[in-house]
Amino acid sequence: MKKTELKQIIKEEMRKILKEEYIETLDGKKDITNALEEISLAWLDWKTGPATEPSDIKPAQKELINFVIKFLKKNIK
């Protein structure tokens, strides 16, 4: 999965949680974007790492996305 594809998935999932118009008005929007990009970069590092098996990528992708969504639902109240 390419970085742009992962960003699109994250964007779609975030859109389900929050309306985009609210995100654009947040003072810390750049901080949020930077944090999501860090997650994306960490994912790409893991995905392209020497120990990563191709068969592990799809399940790990789903697990990471679910983890981020659960974390946000728990901590953004």
N, C-alpha and C positions, 0 to 999 in steps of 0.2 A: 504494500500500500504506500502510495506516495504521500509526502507531507501535505500537499494540497487536499488530497482525499481525506486525510485524518482531520485536517482543519474544518472541512465541510461537515464531517460527521459530528464533530464537537459543536460547531455552529448550529446544526439542526437540533441536537439534543438540548443545547442551551435555549434555543428558541421555544422548545416545548416547555421549559421551566419558566422562562421569563420572556415578556414581550420585548422585542428588540428596541422599541422606542424608549423603554426605561433604562436599558443598558447604555444607550447613547447619552443619557443625561447624568450618568454617574460620574462623580469627580475622579474616581480611581479607575476609569475605563482602561487607561494605558496599563495600569498595574494588573488588571484582570487579563488583558490581552497578553501581556508579557508572561504571566503565570501559565496561561494555557499554551503559549508557545513553548515554554520550558517543558511542559508535560509532553508536547508533541516531539520535541527534540530528544527527550529521554526515551520516548517510545521508539524513535528511529534508530537511536544508538542500540537499544536492546534488539530491535528487529534485524538489524544488519550485523549484529555481533556474531562472533565465531561459534558460540555455543547454542545459538538459536536454531531450532529445527523448523523447517517450513511448515510442518504439521502443527506446530505450536502457535503459529501466528494468529490465525482466526480466533481460536479460543482465548488467547491472551488479549487480543483486541477487544473482544466482547467483555472480558473481565475488567480491563482497564476502564472502558467506557462506563460500565455499571458501577465501578468503584467511585469514579468521579461524580457521577450522578447522585449516588447515595450520600457521598460526602457533602455535596452541595445542598441536598435536601435536608440533611441533618444540621448543617451549620449555618444556613442562610434562612433566618426566621424573621 
